[in-house]
Amino acid sequence: MKMLTQKIMWQGLVLVLIVLTVFGVAMMGTVLGSKPKEVPVALVILDQPAELPTGETFAVGEMIREKLLSSPAMPFVWHVVDSEEKARDGLDKREYYGAMVIPANLSSGLLSLAAHSPIHPNVRIIANEGMNTQASMVVRQAMGQAMNMINGELLQQLLGQIGQQTGQIPIETAKALMTPVNVQEEVVHPPGVNNAAGNAPGLFTQIIWIGSMVTGVVLLLASQKAVAAGSRRWTVSALQAIGGLAIVGIASCFTIWMASSWYGMELANAGETWLFLWLAGSAFFLFQSSLLNWIGFRAIPLLVLLMFFSVPLLNMAPEFLSQTTRDWIYSWTPLRFAAGGLREVMYFGGLDAAHSVAGGFLVLLLSSGFKANQATDAAPNSVTGDTIK
């Protein structure tokens, strides 16, 4: 029973609850309960209204536009553009997670279903899978469900119109009316084979963050020994930065080679991927080493916590996160900038995202060389027992 009276036991219980709370918020708080909202998608209405025998206008494209834009159940922000080229340009620039293209012959094609040569118009749903696999799946599913409902409404409307004109509906016409509009799906910027369902950028970011942190700790220990041996702190810090950048470059190259050779990851441009991963890893290393140089090994728990809070966000679209998570974590964590840049390089091509912030961290690292170190740089004056009378 004396065990239960030990204060450290109850303090340990409180510590366990605190740790579980912190890591529970980090690992579950940003993921559980997430749902899409205000996902930007493009809508292209090319349909030209057709004229009915009664003289009225049959404008299915405008009807679809009104239904989609007024539906509160769809988690989208629709951006209406006037051409498919503009929509595809927005997909390439990562402005939209998907697009719906309504063809020019939609209305006339639907009216032809009652003729001898029916034309089934095709509505295209384009998913921008490279931006986020989860979001592109939501786009395909939600748009597909919307078109199924619209198909049902069009069926009823066309049956009524044809029935009024002919009094009866031939079997062939009825078969053609079962699916008035064909829905075609298209994927742009696919991640490729063995890319962890499009989550490879997040995996690379985690790996290079850990590798950069280990590099920073090893070089910090080496620099401390060098300073203790009499080397100038500023020179040691400069060599620490150069050595770290070289090691991170080698580690980045090895990571890309390992993913491609060992696990068969398909990379559209391995050279650009390695270059950006090196830049991101260099920024991580300089940031981590700056903290390590200024506050010592007490920085390690902070860096570990930062990683745990950031990892669940790396493979999620920001539109799926709560506003609190977006404002307090996603908006500033350095890991998500690296993951987003890698996603652009790997799935969209180009190095537009390579606006490295490493320069600022390099200044911090080099400036740490001027930090006063009383233990090594300045020996204390000896004090004797004599006093001045």
C-alpha positions as semicolon CSV with decimal commas, in nm:
position;residue;x (nm);y (nm);z (nm)
1;M;0,000;0,000;0,000
2;K;0,296;0,232;0,044
3;M;0,320;0,239;-0,332
4;L;-0,005;0,432;-0,350
5;T;0,123;0,694;-0,107
6;Q;0,423;0,782;-0,322
7;K;0,384;1,133;-0,463
8;I;0,582;1,049;-0,775
9;M;0,322;0,791;-0,874
10;W;0,043;1,048;-0,891
11;Q;0,272;1,301;-1,055
12;G;0,349;1,036;-1,317
13;L;-0,023;0,986;-1,378
14;V;-0,068;1,357;-1,438
15;L;0,235;1,358;-1,669
16;V;0,094;1,066;-1,871
17;L;-0,240;1,247;-1,914
18;I;-0,062;1,564;-2,026
19;V;0,147;1,371;-2,279
20;L;-0,161;1,190;-2,411
21;T;-0,346;1,519;-2,441
22;V;-0,064;1,688;-2,632
23;F;-0,005;1,400;-2,871
24;G;-0,376;1,327;-2,900
25;V;-0,435;1,682;-3,018
26;A;-0,139;1,652;-3,254
27;M;-0,235;1,316;-3,407
28;M;-0,616;1,314;-3,386
29;G;-0,736;1,668;-3,338
30;T;-0,648;1,776;-3,691
31;V;-0,783;1,463;-3,862
32;L;-1,090;1,336;-3,682
33;G;-1,405;1,518;-3,779
34;S;-1,247;1,676;-4,084
35;K;-1,484;1,737;-4,375
36;P;-1,460;1,923;-4,705
37;K;-1,590;2,275;-4,731
38;E;-1,545;2,551;-4,988
39;V;-1,341;2,331;-5,223
40;P;-1,264;2,542;-5,535
41;V;-1,379;2,382;-5,861
42;A;-1,438;2,516;-6,211
43;L;-1,763;2,504;-6,408
44;V;-1,764;2,547;-6,785
45;I;-2,103;2,602;-6,950
46;L;-2,073;2,578;-7,329
47;D;-2,430;2,468;-7,397
48;Q;-2,625;2,648;-7,668
49;P;-3,004;2,658;-7,604
50;A;-3,222;2,467;-7,851
51;E;-3,566;2,566;-7,979
52;L;-3,866;2,343;-7,912
53;P;-4,145;2,283;-8,167
54;T;-4,368;2,499;-7,948
55;G;-4,133;2,794;-7,995
56;E;-3,999;2,777;-7,640
57;T;-3,629;2,760;-7,554
58;F;-3,473;2,443;-7,414
59;A;-3,163;2,550;-7,215
60;V;-3,036;2,255;-7,013
61;G;-2,693;2,409;-6,949
62;E;-2,841;2,707;-6,770
63;M;-3,064;2,477;-6,566
64;I;-2,762;2,272;-6,456
65;R;-2,574;2,590;-6,372
66;E;-2,852;2,716;-6,146
67;K;-2,890;2,381;-5,969
68;L;-2,520;2,339;-5,903
69;L;-2,458;2,694;-5,783
70;S;-2,764;2,698;-5,558
71;S;-2,712;2,357;-5,396
72;P;-2,605;2,399;-5,031
73;A;-2,527;2,028;-5,001
74;M;-2,223;2,043;-5,230
75;P;-1,899;2,141;-5,050
76;F;-1,775;2,344;-5,345
77;V;-1,701;2,701;-5,440
78;W;-1,788;2,711;-5,809
79;H;-1,577;2,927;-6,038
80;V;-1,766;2,974;-6,365
81;V;-1,525;3,013;-6,658
82;D;-1,614;3,063;-7,023
83;S;-1,385;2,806;-7,185
84;E;-1,238;2,465;-7,120
85;E;-0,889;2,603;-7,187
86;K;-0,920;2,846;-6,895
87;A;-1,043;2,568;-6,669
88;R;-0,750;2,345;-6,762
89;D;-0,511;2,634;-6,712
90;G;-0,650;2,677;-6,361
91;L;-0,606;2,304;-6,298
92;D;-0,243;2,329;-6,409
93;K;-0,188;2,626;-6,178
94;R;-0,340;2,438;-5,882
95;E;-0,633;2,679;-5,856
96;Y;-0,903;2,410;-5,883
97;Y;-0,938;2,058;-5,747
98;G;-1,159;1,967;-6,040
99;A;-1,383;2,093;-6,318
100;M;-1,713;2,010;-6,487
101;V;-1,748;2,080;-6,858
102;I;-2,099;2,108;-7,006
103;P;-2,076;2,056;-7,387
104;A;-2,217;2,294;-7,648
105;N;-2,455;2,031;-7,788
106;L;-2,617;1,935;-7,457
107;S;-2,964;2,080;-7,522
108;S;-2,978;1,985;-7,890
109;G;-2,841;1,639;-7,815
110;L;-3,110;1,572;-7,556
111;L;-3,383;1,673;-7,799
112;S;-3,237;1,432;-8,056
113;L;-3,302;1,136;-7,826
114;A;-3,656;1,117;-7,965
115;A;-3,528;1,110;-8,326
116;H;-3,407;0,817;-8,531
117;S;-3,040;0,913;-8,476
118;P;-3,010;1,005;-8,108
119;I;-2,699;1,186;-7,985
120;H;-2,599;1,127;-7,625
121;P;-2,414;1,441;-7,508
122;N;-2,112;1,388;-7,282
123;V;-2,053;1,588;-6,964
124;R;-1,690;1,569;-6,851
125;I;-1,578;1,563;-6,489
126;I;-1,207;1,643;-6,452
127;A;-1,033;1,558;-6,124
128;N;-0,703;1,726;-6,039
129;E;-0,553;1,429;-5,858
130;G;-0,207;1,578;-5,819
131;M;-0,334;1,848;-5,582
132;N;-0,478;1,600;-5,335
133;T;-0,604;1,245;-5,387
134;Q;-0,869;1,268;-5,117
135;A;-1,005;1,596;-5,250
136;S;-1,012;1,471;-5,610
137;M;-1,211;1,167;-5,498
138;V;-1,463;1,394;-5,325
139;V;-1,489;1,603;-5,644
140;R;-1,559;1,297;-5,859
141;Q;-1,813;1,151;-5,620
142;A;-2,002;1,473;-5,552
143;M;-2,016;1,576;-5,917
144;G;-2,117;1,226;-6,022
145;Q;-2,401;1,219;-5,771
146;A;-2,515;1,563;-5,886
147;M;-2,525;1,448;-6,248
148;N;-2,722;1,136;-6,151
149;M;-2,988;1,355;-5,991
150;I;-2,990;1,587;-6,293
151;N;-3,022;1,287;-6,524
152;G;-3,331;1,178;-6,332
153;E;-3,489;1,521;-6,360
154;L;-3,407;1,542;-6,731
155;L;-3,562;1,199;-6,787
156;Q;-3,892;1,313;-6,636
157;Q;-3,887;1,637;-6,830
158;L;-3,809;1,471;-7,165
159;L;-4,070;1,199;-7,111
160;G;-4,332;1,465;-7,055
161;Q;-4,234;1,663;-7,363
162;I;-4,214;1,362;-7,597
163;G;-4,537;1,218;-7,459
164;Q;-4,719;1,541;-7,535
165;Q;-4,591;1,541;-7,894
166;T;-4,641;1,176;-7,991
167;G;-4,880;1,034;-7,735
168;Q;-4,661;0,728;-7,700
169;I;-4,289;0,663;-7,667
170;P;-4,118;0,400;-7,883
171;I;-3,908;0,136;-7,707
172;E;-3,584;0,254;-7,868
173;T;-3,652;0,608;-7,758
174;A;-3,729;0,492;-7,406
175;K;-3,398;0,305;-7,394
176;A;-3,211;0,615;-7,511
177;L;-3,383;0,821;-7,244
178;M;-3,275;0,596;-6,958
179;T;-2,943;0,782;-6,941
180;P;-2,995;1,117;-7,114
181;V;-2,645;1,245;-7,043
182;N;-2,326;1,040;-7,041
183;V;-2,075;1,130;-6,771
184;Q;-1,708;1,093;-6,859
185;E;-1,438;1,117;-6,592
186;E;-1,086;1,237;-6,654
187;V;-0,786;1,262;-6,422
188;V;-0,516;1,524;-6,472
189;H;-0,174;1,532;-6,303
190;P;-0,192;1,174;-6,172
191;P;0,068;1,093;-5,903
192;G;0,205;0,786;-6,079
193;V;0,287;0,434;-5,970
194;N;0,384;0,360;-5,608
195;N;0,343;0,719;-5,493
196;A;0,153;0,621;-5,176
197;A;-0,177;0,729;-5,339
198;G;-0,034;1,075;-5,397
199;N;0,108;1,108;-5,045
200;A;0,475;1,069;-5,144
201;P;0,551;1,444;-5,094
202;G;0,441;1,417;-4,731
203;L;0,651;1,105;-4,678
204;F;0,960;1,270;-4,829
205;T;0,905;1,574;-4,606
206;Q;0,890;1,363;-4,290
207;I;1,200;1,166;-4,385
208;I;1,410;1,470;-4,468
209;W;1,294;1,652;-4,153
210;I;1,418;1,363;-3,937
211;G;1,738;1,328;-4,139
212;S;1,810;1,700;-4,109
213;M;1,750;1,693;-3,735
214;V;1,993;1,402;-3,686
215;T;2,246;1,587;-3,901
216;G;2,206;1,898;-3,686
217;V;2,257;1,707;-3,360
218;V;2,568;1,527;-3,488
219;L;2,728;1,848;-3,619
220;L;2,640;2,033;-3,298
221;L;2,832;1,774;-3,096
222;A;3,123;1,800;-3,339
223;S;3,123;2,179;-3,324
224;Q;3,123;2,178;-2,944
225;K;3,429;1,955;-2,943
226;A;3,598;2,177;-3,199
227;V;3,533;2,490;-2,992
228;A;3,658;2,315;-2,679
229;A;3,975;2,227;-2,872
230;G;4,039;2,596;-2,942
231;S;3,869;2,666;-3,277
232;R;3,692;2,996;-3,326
233;R;3,318;2,968;-3,282
234;W;3,231;3,172;-3,594
235;T;3,454;2,953;-3,812
236;V;3,307;2,640;-3,660
237;S;2,952;2,765;-3,729
238;A;3,041;2,833;-4,094
239;L;3,188;2,484;-4,135
240;Q;2,886;2,343;-3,953
241;A;2,657;2,504;-4,211
242;I;2,863;2,390;-4,510
243;G;2,897;2,036;-4,380
244;G;2,529;2,014;-4,300
245;L;2,422;2,131;-4,645
246;A;2,650;1,871;-4,803
247;I;2,519;1,590;-4,583
248;V;2,156;1,689;-4,648
249;G;2,229;1,689;-5,023
250;I;2,364;1,336;-5,002
251;A;2,073;1,227;-4,780
252;S;1,821;1,375;-5,026
253;C;1,982;1,193;-5,316
254;F;1,982;0,867;-5,122
255;T;1,614;0,912;-5,030
256;I;1,512;0,961;-5,393
257;W;1,724;0,667;-5,505
258;M;1,582;0,446;-5,228
259;A;1,221;0,533;-5,316
260;S;1,279;0,470;-5,686
261;S;1,507;0,164;-5,676
262;W;1,382;-0,019;-5,368
263;Y;1,012;0,057;-5,383
264;G;0,955;0,132;-5,751
265;M;0,823;0,485;-5,702
266;E;0,753;0,650;-6,037
267;L;0,909;0,996;-6,058
268;A;0,838;1,221;-6,356
269;N;1,156;1,419;-6,295
270;A;1,388;1,269;-6,036
271;G;1,647;1,547;-6,078
272;E;1,407;1,832;-5,997
273;T;1,257;1,631;-5,711
274;W;1,600;1,578;-5,560
275;L;1,690;1,946;-5,603
276;F;1,380;2,068;-5,426
277;L;1,413;1,805;-5,154
278;W;1,769;1,926;-5,098
279;L;1,651;2,287;-5,074
280;A;1,376;2,190;-4,829
281;G;1,613;1,974;-4,625
282;S;1,869;2,255;-4,620
283;A;1,609;2,496;-4,485
284;F;1,510;2,239;-4,222
285;F;1,872;2,180;-4,123
286;L;1,952;2,551;-4,093
287;F;1,635;2,614;-3,892
288;Q;1,698;2,319;-3,660
289;S;2,068;2,398;-3,619
290;S;1,990;2,759;-3,537
291;L;1,769;2,646;-3,250
292;L;2,023;2,386;-3,139
293;N;2,307;2,640;-3,143
294;W;2,108;2,899;-2,949
295;I;1,928;2,692;-2,686
296;G;2,111;2,359;-2,701
297;F;1,953;2,016;-2,683
298;R;1,641;2,162;-2,526
299;A;1,538;2,236;-2,884
300;I;1,497;1,866;-2,966
301;P;1,160;1,820;-2,785
302;L;1,031;2,134;-2,961
303;L;1,135;1,999;-3,301
304;V;0,979;1,660;-3,228
305;L;0,652;1,822;-3,119
306;L;0,652;2,040;-3,429
307;M;0,684;1,730;-3,645
308;F;0,403;1,546;-3,465
309;F;0,169;1,843;-3,499
310;S;0,256;1,886;-3,867
311;V;0,257;1,528;-3,999
312;P;-0,124;1,475;-4,002
313;L;-0,164;1,793;-4,210
314;L;0,085;1,714;-4,485
315;N;-0,145;1,493;-4,692
316;M;-0,471;1,678;-4,630
317;A;-0,620;1,953;-4,840
318;P;-0,653;2,274;-4,634
319;E;-1,023;2,289;-4,728
320;F;-1,072;1,972;-4,519
321;L;-0,929;2,125;-4,201
322;S;-1,110;2,317;-3,933
323;Q;-1,055;2,692;-3,928
324;T;-0,874;2,665;-3,595
325;T;-0,626;2,412;-3,733
326;R;-0,570;2,619;-4,046
327;D;-0,505;2,938;-3,848
328;W;-0,298;2,799;-3,562
329;I;-0,096;2,518;-3,720
330;Y;-0,130;2,485;-4,097
331;S;-0,067;2,852;-4,170
332;W;0,289;2,855;-4,034
333;T;0,433;2,503;-4,002
334;P;0,743;2,477;-4,223
335;L;0,678;2,113;-4,310
336;R;0,362;2,190;-4,507
337;F;0,549;2,443;-4,725
338;A;0,802;2,174;-4,814
339;A;0,530;1,914;-4,881
340;G;0,336;2,159;-5,098
341;G;0,646;2,248;-5,296
342;L;0,733;1,884;-5,350
343;R;0,378;1,817;-5,467
344;E;0,412;2,092;-5,724
345;V;0,749;1,966;-5,845
346;M;0,652;1,598;-5,857
347;Y;0,304;1,621;-6,006
348;F;0,288;1,955;-6,186
349;G;0,645;2,008;-6,306
350;G;0,870;2,308;-6,261
351;L;1,047;2,464;-5,966
352;D;0,823;2,767;-5,911
353;A;0,781;2,664;-5,547
354;A;1,156;2,673;-5,482
355;H;1,159;3,016;-5,320
356;S;1,378;2,896;-5,039
357;V;1,374;3,063;-4,700
358;A;1,710;2,905;-4,619
359;G;1,890;3,241;-4,634
360;G;1,723;3,367;-4,319
361;F;1,804;3,048;-4,131
362;L;2,163;3,065;-4,258
363;V;2,199;3,412;-4,107
364;L;2,064;3,281;-3,777
365;L;2,305;2,989;-3,781
366;L;2,610;3,201;-3,860
367;S;2,511;3,467;-3,609
368;S;2,504;3,201;-3,340
369;G;2,880;3,193;-3,379
370;F;2,896;3,527;-3,197
371;K;2,701;3,391;-2,900
372;A;2,890;3,440;-2,581
373;N;3,020;3,119;-2,438
374;Q;3,171;3,194;-2,100
375;A;3,277;2,836;-2,049
376;T;3,505;2,820;-2,354
377;D;3,568;3,167;-2,489
378;A;3,644;3,356;-2,171
379;A;3,818;3,221;-1,868
380;P;3,698;3,371;-1,538
381;N;3,939;3,590;-1,341
382;S;4,091;3,416;-1,040
383;V;3,986;3,547;-0,701
384;T;4,206;3,516;-0,398
385;G;4,121;3,550;-0,034
386;D;4,313;3,878;-0,012
387;T;4,111;4,196;-0,003
388;I;4,218;4,556;-0,046
389;K;4,238;4,722;0,281
